Amino acid sequence: MIRYTLLWLFVLGLIRYAWKDWCKSLCILVTMLAVLERPDMPKHIFGIQGLNPFNVALMGILIAWFAQRRDKSDVPRWLTVLFSLYITVMLLATIRLLLNPTYLMVFQNPVFEVHSRGSLVAEYFVNTFKWVIPAILLVHGCRGEERQRWLIVGVLGIYAVLALLVWRQMPLHYLLDGEKLQQRAADILQRRVGYHRVDLATMFAGASCAMLAVRPLFSSRLIRLGLVGMFGFTALGLALTGGRAGYGTWCALGLILSLLKWRRLLLLAPVAVAAVLIIAPGIPQRMLQGFTGGSMTDQHLVTSGRNVVWPAVLEKIRQSPIAGYGRQAWARTNTRMQVGLQTGEFFGHPHNAYFEFTLDNGVIGLMVLLPMFALIVWKSAGMFRTRGDPAVEAAGGAALAMTLGFLIAASSAQTFYPTEGSVGMWCMIALAIRVAQERSMRVPVTAAVPVKPAVRSQAVPEVASTWREPGRKSVTLWPEGQRRA
C-alpha cells in the first residue's frame, strides 16, 4: 500500500511539474518504462481498463504541452509525409482487424480465449498509437542542450534499470552453461522483469552502443568513463538474456558503427571474442545450440521454428501481396493455428517483423515503411560521422544505434507496430531530428555591402546568404537594413 501511495505521489508530482516544464517531466516519465511491465505495477484503477499510473501521467503531460505550446512545427517535410503515411497504414490495418477479428485468439494453456471488441480497441488501437506520442511531443519541444541532455539521461536510464533488474534475476554463473542460461531466462525474465528476453536482448544491443555514441556530448571525463561502464553493464545484461537474435544484432551493429567511425574498436574485437570464450562459455554454447554436425543438426532448434514459420507466412503473402489482410493476419488467417498443429508449438508472431508487416499491409505498407527507416538511418549516419559538433554527433550516433539495432533484429523477431519496447528508439529519433533542425537554423549571413550616404537613389545590391533545409526549397535571408531595389 505504501509503494502504491508513493507511486501516485510521484505521478502527481510529474503532472504538477509539467506545467512548469512539460519536456523534463516527459523525460522522467520515459524512464518509468523500465518498470512498467513488472507484475507488481498496477494495470488499472477501480477496474477501469487503461487507467494506470503511466497513462494518467502521460495524459497530464499531454494536456500541459497543449496548453503551453508556442513553437510552430519545423519537422522536415519528407519525414512528416512518410511518418503520416506510416500511421495511416497502421490505422487502416487496425480498422480491418476490428471489422473482421476472425480467428484472433490468444493461446492460454490449455484453452483459447477470444478477444472482446473492447479489448481489441484497447490493445491494437490505443496501446499502439500512444507509444509514439512521447516522440511526437519531444520532436517539437526538446529544444536546447539542457532538455536534450535530460532526454538522453531519461532514455538511457530505461536500459540501465532494466539491466539491473536482469542482473538481479540472472546470477552470473549462468553464463557458464548455455542450456541453463536459456532455460532460466525463458522461465523467469518475462514473469519478473516484465519484458520477453528476446525484446530485452534487442533493446540492450542498441542501447549499449548508444551509450558510447553520446559520450562526445559530455565534457566531464568522469561522465564519459561512467558511460563506458554503463555500456559494459548493459552488454552484460544482454549476455544474461540468452537471446541469440540480440547477440547477433549486437555484433553486427558494433561492426557497422566501427566501420563508419570507431575503426580503432576493430582492434579490440579479437580480444573481446577471446574473453567471451574464456569467461562466458555459455554464450557460444547458446549460439550453437542445435548444431550437432552432419545430418543430426536440429533445424527446429537452430532456427527456433523459423524453418516452418517463414515458408507458411511467405505462402500466405503470395495469396494477397498488394494490400495484405490487415492487422494480426498471422492469427486471423489461421496461419498460426496451422503452424501450431504442424509443430506442436503456438508462436505468438511470425518471427520476422518485415514478413509480419507485409502479411498485414502488403507491398503497399512495405513501400511506406522501408523508405522512412532508410532515410532515418541515412540522416543519422551522416550526423554520426560529423566532426566538430558534439551535439550533432551524439544525437545522430544514438539514433543510428537504436534504429539500426532494431532493424537488424527485425529480421528474426520484433514488430514494426509501436510497442513499449520501441519507445526509446522513437525518442532518440526525435532527438536527432530536433538537433539537426536547430543546427540547420544557424545560418551565416554575408556581410552587408556599405552604401554611400550621399547616393540615396542608387539601388542597394542584393547580398544574401542561402541555406537549404532537407526536403525544402532554398530560403534567402536578407541582411538587416537592406531591401530589394
N, C-alpha and C positions, 0 to 999 in steps of 0.2 A: 504494500500500500504506500509506503514511504517513497519507493522508487517511482511509482506512477505519479505521485504528487510532485516530486522533483522534476519529472519529465514534463508535466504540464506547465509547471512554472517556467521551465526552460523555453517551451514553445511560446507561452505568452510573452516572455521577455524578448524573444526574437521578433514577434509581431510588433511589440511596442517599439523596439529599436528600428524596425523597418521604416517607421515614419520619420526617422532621423536620417538613416542611410539604408535603403532597401537592398542595395547591392551587397553590402557587407553581411547583412542578415541572410541573404540568399547564399553567399559563400559558406557561411557557417552551417546553414541547413543542408547543403550538399554533402557535408561530411557525415551527416546523420544517416546517409545511405549505407554506411558500413554496418550499422546495427539494425537497419530497418526490417530485414527479413528474419531476424532471430525469433525463435518461438516464444520468447517472453515479452516481445513487443506487442502492445495492444493493436489489434487489427480493426476494431470498430468500437464505437461508444453507443451505449443504450441500444445495441442491436442494429444500429444503422450502418449498412454496408458502405465502406469508403470513408466514414467519419473516423479518421485516425490522426494521431499527432502530426505526422508528416504532411498529410493533405490539408489539415487545418492551418499549419504554419505556411505552407505554400500558397494557400488561398489568401491569407492575411498579407503576405508579401506582395502577391499579385495586385491586391487592392491598393496597397501603398504605392506600388510602381505606377499604377494607372492614375492615381491622384497627383503624383509628383512629376510625371514625365514631361520633359520640356524639349529634349533634343529630337530633331527630325531623323528619320531613318536615312542612313548613308551606306547601307549594305550594298555591295556590288550587284548590279542587275543580273549578271549571269547566275549568281548564287541564289538570288531571290526567285528567279524564274524556275531554276532546277529544283530548289527546295519546295516551292509551291507545287510543282508537278509531282514531286515525291510524296508530299502529303495527300494530294488528290488521288494518286494511285492507291495509297493505303486506305483512304476513306472509301473509295469505290469497292475495294476488296472487302472491307468490313461490312458495307451495306449488303453486298452479295451474300456474305455469311449470315447476316441477320435475316435476310429474306428466305434463305434456304439452309438451315442448320442440320440437314440430314446427315446421319452417321457421326455427328460431332459428339464424341464421348470421351470421358476421362477414365483411364483404366485405374481402378482401385481394387486391390486384391481383396476378395476374389470376384467382384462384380463390376459391371459397367454402370456409371451414373450419368444420366443425360443432363446437360445444362438447361437451366431455365432461361427465358428471354432476358430477364433482369440481370442474371449473372453474365450472360453473353455481352450485354451492353457495357457492364462494369469492367469486364476483363479485356474485351477486344476493342472497345472504343475509348472509354475513359482512361484505362490503365495503359493504353498505347500512346495516346497523344499528350498525356500530361508529362511524360518523361522528356519531351523536347521543350517544355515551357521554360525551365531554367536557362537553357542555352539561348532561346529567343530573347529573354529578358537581358541576359548578360551581353549579347552582341550589341545591344543598344546602349546599355548603361555602364558597362565595365570600362569607364574612361579614366585615364590617368594611371601612373605606375603604382600608386598605393592600392587602388582597387584591384589592379591586375595581380599584384603580389598576394592579396587576400584570396583571390580566386585560385592561384596556383597552390597556396597552402591548403585551401579547403578541398580541392580535388585530390591532391596527392595524399592528404590526410585520410581519405577513404581507404586507400590501399595500404597505408601504414597500419591502420587499425585492423583491417581485415587480415593482414599478415600476422599481426599479434594474436588475433583470435585463432588462426590456423595453427600457430605455434603452440597455443595452449592445448589444442586437441590432438596434435600430432607430435609426440616426442621425437627427438632427432634420431633415435636408434632405429626408427622405421626406415631410414634411408639406407640401411644395410641389407635389406631384403625387399626385392621388388614386388613379390607376391603379397607379402604382409602390408606393404605400403599401399598397394592398390585396394586391398580389402578394407583396411582401416579407413582410408579416405572415402571410399564409396559408402561405408556404413555410417560414418559419423559426421562428416563435414556439413552436408545439407541439413541434417537434423539439428545441429548445434550452432553452426555459423549462419545458416540460412541460404547460402548460395551453393549451387552444384559445383563440384570440384572442377569440372571442365570449364565452367564460367569463371571460376576463381583463377584457374591457370591462365586463361586468355587475358583477364584483366591484369594480372601480375606481370605478364610478359610485356605488355605495352607500358604499364605504369613504371616498372623498374627502369626502362630505357628513358622514359620521360623525366625521371628524377635526375638522371645525368644531363639531359638536354637543357634543363632550366638553370644549371649552375652559373652560366655567364651573367644571369640577371642579378646575382648577389655578389657584392664586392668582398664580404667578410670571408676570410679563409676558413673560419670555424663553421660557418653555414655551408660552405662548399664541401668541406670534409664530412659534415653531417649528412648531406645529400648523397655522398658516396656510400656512407654507412647505411642509409635508407635503401639505396639500390641493392646492396648485398642482403639486407634484411628481407626485402620484398622478393628478391630472386630465390632466397632460401625458402620463403613461403611458397613460391611456385614449385620448387622441388618437392615439397611436402604434400602437394595436392595429388601427385601421381598422374597428372593429366598429360598424356602423350602429345595431344594437339598443342598444349601450352609449351611443352619442351621444344617441339619443332618450330613453333611460332617465335619463341624467344631467340633461338639460334639464327633463324632466317632474318629476323628483324635486326639483330645485332650485326649480322654480316652486311646488310644493306646500309645501315647507318654508318658503319665503319668505312665502307667503300665511298659513301657520299662525303664524309668529313673526318671521321675518327680513325684514320688509317693506322695510327700508332697502336690502337687496340688490337689490330690483327696480329701483332707480335705476341700478345698475351693469350691468343686462342689456344695454342698447344699446351700452355701451362694450365689453362682452365680445364681442358679436356683431361689432362693427366690428374689434376686434383679431384675431379669428379669420379674418375675410375678408382682412385685410391680411397678417398674419404667417403664417397656415397655410391657404392657399387649397386645399390638398389635402383638407381636411376637408369643405367644402361640395361639392367635386367628388366625393368618395366618397359623400356623402349623395344626390347627384343622379345617380349612375351609372344608366344605363338610360333616363333621361328625355331623349329627343331631340326631343320635340314632335310633336304630331299622331299619326298612325297609325304612326309609326316607333318609338314607345316600346316598349322591350323589357320586357314584363311579367315574363318569367322572371328577367331580371337585376335588375329593380327589386325584386321580392319574394323573390329568392333561391330560386325554385322553390315558394314557398308557394301560388302561384295554382294549382298542380297538386296539391300535397301535402294541403292543407287540405280541398278537396272530397272527396278519396279517404278521408280519415280520418273526416269527418263522415258519409259514406255508410256506412262500416263501423260507426260508433257507432249509427246508426239501426237496424242489424240486431240489436243487443243492448244496448239503452240502460240497462237496470236494473243488471245485475251486471258487464257488460263481459266481457273474455276472459282476464284475468289478466295478469301482468307481461310486458312486451315483446310486447304484442299487435301492435304495429306490424310486427314481423318475423314473429311466429308465425301471424298470419292471412294471411300472404303479401301484405299491402298494400304493404310496402316493395318487394318484387320487382315488383309490377305498376306502381308509380310509376317504378321504375328503368327498366323496359323502355319506358315511355312517354316518359321524358325523357332517358334515356341517363346519368342520374346517380343513384347509390345513396345516399340520405340516411340518416344514422345515427339520426335521430329525426324526429318529426312537426313539428318547428319550432314547437311550441306546447305548453307544459307542461300547460295546462288540458285541451287535447284529448287529450294522451297519458294523463293520469290518468283521464279519463273513458272513454277507449278500454279501458284496463286494468281499471278498477274500477266503471265505470258511474256512474249518477246517485247511487248509494249512497255511493260513495267521494267524490264531489264534495260531497255534503251533510255529510260529516265534515270535509273539507279546508277549505272556504271559511269556515265559522263559526270554526274555530280561528284561521286567519290574520286574519280580520276582527276578532276580539276582541283579538288581539295588537297589531294596528295601532291599534285604538281606545284601548286602555290605554296604549300607548307614546306616542300623540299627546297624551293627557291629561297624562302625565308631562313630556313635552317642553315643554308650554305652562305648566308650573308656574313660579311666581316665588318666589324667596327660598330655595330649596333646591337648591344647585348639583349635588349628587349625583343627585337625582331628575331634574333637567333634563337632565344629561349622559347618564345611563343610558337614559332614555326617548328622547332625541334620537338616540343611536347605534343603539338597537334599531329605531326607526322608520325611520331612513335605510337601514339594511341590509335590513330586511324589505320595506319599500315598494319599494326599488330592485329587489329580487329579484322581487316580484310584478308589477311593471311589465314587467320583462324577460321574465317567463314567458309573456307574450302572443306572443312571437316566437321564443323559444328556451328553454333551461334544462329542468329536470326537478324534480318535487316529491319524487322519491326522494332521500334524503340522499346527498350526494357530498362529496369533499374540498373542493370549491369553496364549499360552503354551511356549512362548519363555523363560520366566523367569524360568520355570521348567527345560527346557533343559540346560539353563546356570548354574543352581545350580547343576545339574548332572555333567556337565563338570567340575565345581569347585571341587566337591567331587572326581572325577577321578584324577584330577591333584594333589590335596593334597595327596591322597593315594599313587600315584606314587612317589611323592617327598619323602614321609616318607619311602617308601619301599627301596629307594636307599641309605638310611642311614644304611650302613652295618657295624657292628662291626667286626674288624679284630683281630684275635687272635695274641697275641704277638709272635714274631719270636723266635725260639729256638736258643740260642747262639751257634756259631760254633767256634771251636778252630782253631786259625790261622795256627798252625803247621800241622794240619791234613788236607791237601788240597785234598787228594784223597778220603776222606770219603764222602759218599753221604749225602746230606742235607735232613733231614726228611721232609716229605710233611705235613706242618702245614697249614691249610686253614680254612677259615670261609665260610659258605654257607648261602644263602638266597633264598627264593622261592617267586617269583612274581606270583600273581594269574593267573592261566591258562598257566604258562610257566614252563620249566624244571629248576631244581636247577642249579645255576651258582656258580662255585668255584672261589673265589678271592684269589690270591696268595699274601702273604705279600711281601713288597718291598725288593728287594735284594735276594730273593730266587728263585730257578729254580728247575725244576724236575731233578732228578738224571739221 
